[in-house]
Amino acid sequence: MRTRLLPLLIVLLAGVLLALGFPLAASLAAAEQERVVVDRIDDMARFAALAQFVTARPEARVPEDEGGRLVTLRAELNRYHDLYGIRSGVYYRDRSAMAQAPDGWSVPGQGEGDEAFREALAGRRSHDPQQVWPWQRGRLAVASPVVRDGDVVAVVVTESPTGQMRSAILHGWLLIGAGESAAMLVAVGAAFRLTGWVLRPVRILDAATHDIATGRMKSRVAAGSGPPELRRLARSFNEMADNVEDVLEQQRAFVADASHQLRNPLSALLLRIELLALELPDGNEEIRSVQTEGKRLAHVLDDLLDLALAEHAAADLKLTDVAEVAEERVGAWRPVADRERVTLTYEGPAGATAWADPVALSSALDAVVDNALKFTPEGEAVRVGVEHDGDTVRIAVADGGPGLTEEELARVGDRFWRSGRHQNVSGSGLGLSITRALLAAGGASIAYAGNEPKGLRVTITVPRTPRS
């Protein structure tokens, strides 16, 4: 869930930061250009003050007082150009120059400069120039009217290089980008912590649910962290688990008590049947049938009691050599396999350690091997193999019997279930259920699949690390 929730939060945070970052970057660029324009306007105000009373044409005779102002104006314009590299000049209404720097520079005939000049002739300061972005080269044209006695007698025009302004804008953008990146990192860290805080109870709840599903009924959820809704869900889950455990405990107690209470009357009944058989002729089919059914019922009661004990008893986990246990059980069952004329072999490493209850693992292997030998015809083979698989050790028991269909594989291991094709084989239908309960108590599992080219393959998976 975290892999789905976290990208969504990151995308939303990135969208918010970008939505804030782009307007901030545009505002910074506009503010930097506005600062440059204001500086140019202040500079032009000084030039306009000098040019306000210079009315004579350059080719005409200039009065002495105007001549001094004109010389000063030209000197100021030249110094201004030398210091800042800004083209500037004062032009009469017919675009002839009163003074300019550098010499020979004239009002642009088109574009921003021409438009600014025309607006200044109308008595207005030129409009704000079009925004200059860092990737655009060019010059910034600004014009201001020179007014005398209410009339516009000339226009001051400046054309500034934009390199320094673009560098300042870019530097500001880099600072904004660094700030956005830092904010994004902080936001991602906060998102990690937030999703961890929100999902931690969910992960604990999922782990507890898996434990209960695999037979570890004592698992519970700590409801001390996370949002209030999840803490309330954890408490409800614990209450449900307590109720389920109580019900299952009552069921196990009932099965164990019923099995135990029925064994004594059944044993007495079987004894009386044997005594009655002594009074009847040998080979009486009815007595033999009754004895067979009685023994079968006794076997079912024994299996029910074993199942109840297996589901109730705690596992005694130890670091166990699984390969040694498997090889030992194969040796114990080999006489039975020889009697049935079935080949029973072991394949695997000399040692493979895992955490298991040795007694429970031996009992589970006995049930699986016994089941394989029952359904394997003469001349076929049953192979027991052990292999390492990462954090687990696997024991595979493959037989050469008729196998099971897909529907039967889904039901194998259920209590009292037996395939309709194998009803003639002795058994109560509880052996594999007992095996599953014994393995689940120690954190192991059992799975069933078809074997190639025929038969059934049973795999017991034992963890190599102790269960917490």
RAUR-V848887 format. One record per helix or strand. SS is the DSSP state (~ for helix, > for strand). FROM is the first residue (numbers start at 1). TO is the last residue. If there is no record, write none. Layout:
BEGIN
ss=[SS & SS]
from=[FROM & FROM]
to=[TO & TO]
END
This chain:
BEGIN
ss=[~ & ~ & > & > & ~ & > & > & ~ & ~ & ~ & > & ~ & > & > & ~ & > & > & ~ & ~ & ~ & > & >]
from=[2 & 64 & 87 & 97 & 111 & 139 & 151 & 163 & 228 & 285 & 318 & 322 & 343 & 353 & 358 & 381 & 392 & 406 & 420 & 431 & 445 & 456]
to=[51 & 84 & 92 & 101 & 121 & 148 & 161 & 213 & 279 & 312 & 321 & 339 & 348 & 356 & 375 & 389 & 398 & 411 & 422 & 441 & 450 & 463]
END
